[in-house]
Amino acid sequence: MVAKAEMWDVLEFTLSEKCTVEKYLKIVDDFDQYYKDKGYQAEILLPLHTENQAPILWIGRTKNSEDFDKAYDHWLAGQAQDGSAVDKLSERFADCGTTTSRSSFITAR
């Protein structure tokens, strides 16, 4: 196994009818600003040539699995605190779409 591999957090989701891609990307921008110093950054992949045009992919990246664990622990703890920045982001994400699957990967070179 690669010891210093980058960690990818891959979520497939669909937008709700009341949410546009632009609105979702604004939430992602806010998320990235908040998580910038925590070592987790997200990219959104929009379907171009694919059999199913509905799902969108969230690619979250950290330098390694240890950084991912810290960021994820922070996310879970923040969701448990009503009114926290994480709780507010989580609510905005939930209003905008539904996660249909989640996978984790490490890079290997």
C-alpha positions in Angstrom: 0.0 0.0 0.0 1.2 3.5 -0.7 2.0 5.3 2.6 1.7 8.9 1.5 -1.1 8.6 -1.0 -3.6 11.4 -1.7 -7.1 10.5 -0.5 -10.2 11.1 -2.7 -13.7 11.2 -1.2 -16.1 10.6 -4.1 -19.8 11.3 -3.7 -22.4 10.8 -6.4 -25.5 13.0 -6.0 -28.5 14.4 -7.8 -29.7 18.0 -7.4 -33.2 18.7 -6.1 -35.7 20.4 -8.5 -35.3 23.6 -6.5 -31.5 23.7 -6.8 -29.5 24.9 -9.8 -25.9 23.9 -10.5 -24.9 27.6 -9.8 -26.6 27.5 -6.4 -24.8 24.2 -5.6 -21.5 25.5 -6.7 -21.9 28.5 -4.4 -22.4 26.1 -1.4 -19.3 24.2 -2.5 -17.3 27.5 -2.7 -18.5 28.3 0.9 -17.5 24.8 2.0 -14.0 25.1 0.4 -13.5 28.5 2.1 -14.4 27.0 5.5 -12.3 23.8 5.0 -9.3 25.5 3.3 -7.2 25.4 6.5 -8.4 21.8 7.3 -6.7 20.3 4.3 -9.9 19.2 2.5 -10.9 20.7 -0.9 -13.7 19.7 -3.2 -14.2 19.7 -7.0 -17.4 19.1 -8.7 -17.6 17.0 -11.9 -20.6 17.7 -14.2 -21.6 15.0 -16.7 -20.7 15.6 -20.3 -20.5 12.3 -22.1 -22.2 9.7 -19.9 -25.1 7.4 -20.1 -26.9 9.0 -17.2 -26.9 12.8 -17.2 -28.5 13.1 -13.7 -25.7 12.3 -11.3 -23.0 14.9 -10.4 -19.7 13.9 -8.7 -18.1 15.5 -5.7 -14.4 14.8 -5.5 -13.0 15.8 -2.1 -9.3 15.7 -1.8 -6.8 15.5 1.1 -3.0 15.0 1.1 -3.5 11.6 2.9 -6.0 9.5 4.8 -4.9 11.1 8.2 -6.0 14.5 6.9 -9.2 13.1 5.6 -10.0 11.5 9.0 -9.4 14.8 10.8 -11.6 16.8 8.3 -14.3 14.1 8.5 -14.3 14.0 12.3 -14.6 17.8 12.3 -17.6 17.5 9.9 -19.4 15.0 12.1 -18.8 16.9 15.3 -20.0 20.1 13.6 -23.2 18.5 12.4 -24.0 17.6 16.0 -23.8 21.3 17.0 -27.0 23.2 16.1 -26.3 26.4 14.3 -22.6 25.7 13.8 -21.0 26.6 10.5 -20.9 22.9 9.5 -24.5 22.4 10.6 -25.5 25.3 8.3 -23.5 24.0 5.4 -24.9 20.6 5.9 -28.5 21.9 5.8 -27.8 23.9 2.6 -26.3 20.7 1.0 -29.4 18.7 2.1 -31.8 21.2 0.7 -30.0 21.2 -2.7 -29.5 17.5 -3.4 -29.3 13.9 -2.4 -26.2 11.8 -2.1 -26.7 8.4 -3.8 -23.3 6.8 -3.2 -20.0 7.4 -1.5 -16.6 5.9 -2.1 -13.0 6.6 -1.0 -9.9 6.1 -3.0 -6.2 6.6 -2.6 -3.9 7.7 -5.4 -1.0 5.4 -6.4 1.9 6.4 -8.5 
